[in-house]
Amino acid sequence: MDIKQLASKVVYQNKWMTVREDKIIRPSGAEGIYGVVDKPDCAVIIAIDDGVIHLVQQYRYTVQQRCWELPQGAWESNPDADHCDLAKGELREETGLLAERMEYVGPQFIAYGFLNQTCHVYLATQLTAVERQLDSEEEDLITRSFSLEEFERMLIEAKIKDCVTIAAYGLAKLKGML
């Protein structure tokens, strides 16, 4: 028997997420609570062309530092958007790149202990530069390309700590797509 929800209440909500507290009953009969963050699905894009990978960097308030990561995001205003369209859109918004080829790598859960968001991983190749279209929240976002060797060294040396970036790249590499 799985954990069953007895009741649910929203305790916080903004345009990016809803936080709810669920009253639950465990298989043993013990009751408890479970905190859940509801967020729309997101996409992360591994954009590689000519031996370089395109990353973005922005200030991440929660950890109080600027961080390199793969382009990624969600469309809160269109949560049911096709995830390939989302990936193409996020790539263009954040990097100013269009991909002639988008290959689906697979789905991943980011932090399923409290978050129900699925992250869809795409490999983007055959890239063309166009104008970026940053959201207002991304005003400090910069983009830069790195050689694959330098990128992998950044992963090993913990200069990149974003689990979505690390997991997406690892999955694509293990599948032989890189």
C-alpha positions as CSV (number, residue, x, y, z in Angstrom):
1,M,0.0,0.0,0.0
2,D,1.3,3.5,-0.9
3,I,1.1,6.6,1.1
4,K,-2.4,8.1,0.7
5,Q,-3.4,11.8,0.8
6,L,-6.2,12.6,3.3
7,A,-6.3,16.4,2.7
8,S,-4.3,19.1,1.0
9,K,-3.9,22.9,1.5
10,V,-2.0,25.5,-0.4
11,V,0.4,27.3,2.0
12,Y,2.2,29.5,-0.6
13,Q,1.8,30.4,-4.2
14,N,3.4,32.7,-6.8
15,K,3.6,32.6,-10.6
16,W,6.5,30.1,-10.5
17,M,5.3,27.6,-7.9
18,T,2.7,26.4,-5.5
19,V,3.7,25.0,-2.1
20,R,1.2,22.7,-0.5
21,E,1.0,20.7,2.7
22,D,-0.7,17.3,2.4
23,K,-2.1,15.4,5.3
24,I,-1.1,11.8,4.7
25,I,-1.5,8.3,6.0
26,R,1.3,5.8,5.7
27,P,1.0,2.1,5.1
28,S,1.4,1.5,8.8
29,G,-1.6,3.6,9.6
30,A,0.5,6.5,11.0
31,E,-0.6,9.9,9.9
32,G,1.7,12.7,9.0
33,I,2.3,15.7,6.7
34,Y,4.2,16.0,3.4
35,G,5.3,19.3,1.9
36,V,5.1,19.4,-1.9
37,V,6.3,22.0,-4.4
38,D,4.3,22.0,-7.6
39,K,6.1,23.4,-10.6
40,P,5.5,23.1,-14.3
41,D,7.8,20.8,-16.3
42,C,11.0,22.3,-17.5
43,A,13.6,21.6,-20.1
44,V,17.4,21.6,-20.0
45,I,19.4,21.9,-23.2
46,I,22.8,20.5,-24.0
47,A,23.8,22.8,-26.9
48,I,27.0,21.5,-28.6
49,D,28.5,22.4,-31.9
50,D,32.0,22.1,-33.2
51,G,33.4,20.7,-30.0
52,V,32.1,23.4,-27.7
53,I,29.2,23.5,-25.3
54,H,27.1,26.6,-24.6
55,L,26.5,27.5,-21.0
56,V,24.8,30.3,-19.2
57,Q,25.7,32.0,-15.9
58,Q,23.5,34.1,-13.6
59,Y,23.3,35.1,-10.0
60,R,21.5,32.4,-8.0
61,Y,20.0,34.2,-5.0
62,T,19.5,31.0,-2.9
63,V,23.2,30.2,-2.9
64,Q,24.4,33.8,-3.1
65,Q,26.7,33.3,-6.1
66,R,26.9,33.3,-9.9
67,C,26.8,29.8,-11.3
68,W,27.5,28.2,-14.7
69,E,24.9,25.8,-15.9
70,L,23.2,24.5,-19.1
71,P,20.4,26.6,-20.5
72,Q,17.1,25.5,-18.7
73,G,13.8,26.7,-17.7
74,A,10.0,26.5,-17.7
75,W,7.1,28.5,-19.2
76,E,4.9,29.3,-16.2
77,S,2.5,31.1,-18.5
78,N,2.2,28.0,-20.7
79,P,2.7,25.0,-18.4
80,D,1.2,22.5,-20.9
81,A,3.6,23.5,-23.8
82,D,5.2,20.8,-25.8
83,H,8.6,20.2,-24.0
84,C,10.5,20.3,-27.3
85,D,9.0,23.7,-28.1
86,L,10.0,24.7,-24.5
87,A,13.5,23.5,-25.1
88,K,13.8,25.4,-28.3
89,G,12.4,28.5,-26.7
90,E,14.6,28.4,-23.7
91,L,17.7,27.9,-25.9
92,R,16.9,31.0,-27.9
93,E,15.9,33.1,-25.0
94,E,19.0,32.4,-22.9
95,T,21.7,31.9,-25.6
96,G,20.5,33.4,-28.8
97,L,20.9,30.1,-30.5
98,L,18.6,28.1,-32.8
99,A,19.1,24.4,-33.2
100,E,18.4,22.7,-36.5
101,R,18.5,19.4,-34.7
102,M,16.9,18.7,-31.3
103,E,17.3,15.2,-30.0
104,Y,15.4,14.0,-26.9
105,V,17.7,12.5,-24.3
106,G,15.1,11.7,-21.7
107,P,13.1,12.8,-18.6
108,Q,14.5,13.4,-15.1
109,F,13.1,14.2,-11.7
110,I,15.1,17.0,-10.1
111,A,14.3,16.6,-6.4
112,Y,11.4,14.2,-6.1
113,G,11.5,14.2,-2.3
114,F,9.6,17.4,-2.3
115,L,9.3,18.7,-6.0
116,N,7.0,17.1,-8.6
117,Q,8.6,18.8,-11.6
118,T,9.9,16.7,-14.5
119,C,12.9,18.1,-16.4
120,H,13.1,17.1,-20.1
121,V,16.7,16.8,-21.4
122,Y,17.5,17.7,-25.0
123,L,20.6,17.7,-27.1
124,A,20.7,20.6,-29.5
125,T,23.1,20.6,-32.5
126,Q,23.6,22.4,-35.8
127,L,23.4,25.8,-34.1
128,T,22.8,29.2,-35.6
129,A,23.2,32.5,-33.7
130,V,20.2,34.8,-33.5
131,E,19.2,37.5,-31.1
132,R,18.6,36.5,-27.4
133,Q,15.2,37.2,-25.8
134,L,15.8,37.2,-22.1
135,D,13.0,37.3,-19.5
136,S,13.1,40.3,-17.1
137,E,14.3,37.9,-14.3
138,E,17.3,37.0,-16.5
139,E,18.7,40.5,-16.8
140,D,22.2,39.5,-15.4
141,L,22.4,36.2,-17.5
142,I,25.5,35.8,-19.6
143,T,26.3,33.1,-22.1
144,R,29.6,31.6,-23.1
145,S,30.9,28.6,-24.9
146,F,33.5,26.2,-23.5
147,S,35.4,23.3,-25.0
148,L,34.0,20.0,-23.9
149,E,37.3,19.2,-22.1
150,E,37.1,22.5,-20.1
151,F,33.4,21.8,-19.3
152,E,34.2,18.3,-18.0
153,R,37.0,19.7,-15.9
154,M,34.6,22.3,-14.4
155,L,32.3,19.4,-13.5
156,I,35.1,17.3,-11.9
157,E,36.5,20.3,-10.0
158,A,33.0,21.3,-8.7
159,K,33.1,24.6,-10.5
160,I,29.7,23.5,-11.8
161,K,27.4,22.2,-9.0
162,D,24.0,22.4,-10.7
163,C,22.6,18.9,-10.5
164,V,20.4,19.3,-13.5
165,T,23.5,20.2,-15.6
166,I,25.5,17.3,-14.3
167,A,22.7,14.7,-14.6
168,A,21.7,15.8,-18.1
169,Y,25.2,15.7,-19.4
170,G,25.9,12.4,-17.7
171,L,22.8,10.8,-19.1
172,A,23.5,12.0,-22.7
173,K,27.1,10.8,-22.4
174,L,26.1,7.4,-21.0
175,K,23.6,7.0,-23.8
176,G,26.4,7.5,-26.3
177,M,24.9,10.7,-27.7
178,L,28.1,12.8,-27.0
